Amino acid sequence: MDKQKAVILLSGGLDSATCLAIAQSEGYDVYGVTFDYGQRHNIELDAAKRIADRAGIPLLTIRFDMRLWGGSALTSDEINVPHGEGGDHETAPVTYVPARNLIFLSFGVSYAETLGAKDIFIGVNSMDYSGYPDCRDAFVKAFQQTATLGTKAIDENWQFNIHAPLQYMKKSEIITRGMELGVDYSMTHSCYSPDPDGFPCEECDSCTLRIRAFAELGMRDPALRKR
Amino acid sequence: MDKQKAVILLSGGLDSATCLAIAQSEGYDVYGVTFDYGQRHNIELDAAKRIADRAGIPLLTIRFDMRLWGGSALTSDEINVPHGEGGDHETAPVTYVPARNLIFLSFGVSYAETLGAKDIFIGVNSMDYSGYPDCRDAFVKAFQQTATLGTKAIDENWQFNIHAPLQYMKKSEIITRGMELGVDYSMTHSCYSPDPDGFPCEECDSCTLRIRAFAELGMRDPALRKR
């Protein structure tokens, strides 16, 4: 029997790379999709491509420009990425991009429907990113229902499954799981404001979270510049 | 007091042009958004621009290419647009684009969040397009809830309102309402496969519906080629 197809949203970061390994470990025939949405740098797109290649999956790149309407430090030159703010937010930080996961998941559903896939994986996590409404379980569950109602699924009597296996894992648990599955974290890129050579700044929220999690495991983040 | 802002999804067609007029008649300060998504022709984008200009509203054009993953006669060169099939479908026709309105509405939400708008207008209609799951009321209602959960709305304790004022109107009722509001239907474009001069084919589902509705009102569709 053919393996069931699944779509995964790949950002090039640590979480989605782990999520991909989990999807493959569950036996899915995985199709990647990544987004060139006007983020400040293309390093994460290169990382997504490397990760997809290593996992042996195809990668669809969808391009659109969220800078046209702005609203986030990740897409606007007028808002600075904060440094050393730590990872705990109760309200959306300036790196929040309005409705980004809603848009990404919607494209994922369209691609999945065309492929004949019912399963979509997304590496969202509400432990580290509680300030991002579009990373929370309530959103993911509601989206799953909306996607089913808005596609052929509803007429054909099946439903989309949005898998968010990292939802309640701490960063160090995610890394541990990924290492068991052979993820090469040196290939991943999570930094919001990399240096001119493409290495992580080691100071932004995203860097701080990773570095701390690897340290908890007695390791140095393998994506950092060699010393 | 400043007028409340609203976002409208404009396709250049008859329905969204009417929906825009309704939004303005309700007193909203309307911001248009249209999509260049790899549809076969740009005539509808030109129509959207004309309609926005005439209504005196700004128009944001968001570009992405759904042909990359295909799946519809409207975006694929390999699937033909059917002629004279009539407007009544119980399952999705080949002109259905997977999750199109899910993607469009998601961009609308992102734009609205950046603008500080809570209201989004979409000219979907489930009388004529019952075969399109993403035009139905159940989908629109579920989307509204998902959008609220996935944005700052949930933390700020407000909700998005997705307005679909044409949902239960017949095409002839839509036209009657639009004419009361001064919509110039000669500017609108609805045809799936226009002729080389950009005039409607008069044979596709979309043309057939319009022509019939104007005929019921004792009129000739003003967008047709002059005879």
Interface residues (C-beta under 8 A of the other chain):
Chain A: L60 I62 R63 F64 D65 M66 L68 W69 G70 G71 T91 A92 Y96 V97 P98 A99 R100 N101 L102 I103 L105 S106 F107 V109 S110 Y111 E113 T114 L115 P133 D134 R136 A138 F139 A142 F143 Q145 T146 A147 L149 G150 T151 K152 A153 I154 D155
Chain B: L60 I62 R63 F64 D65 M66 L68 W69 G70 G71 T91 A92 Y96 V97 P98 A99 R100 N101 L102 I103 L105 S106 F107 V109 S110 Y111 E113 T114 L115 P133 D134 R136 A138 F139 A142 F143 Q145 T146 A147 L149 G150 T151 K152 A153 I154 D155
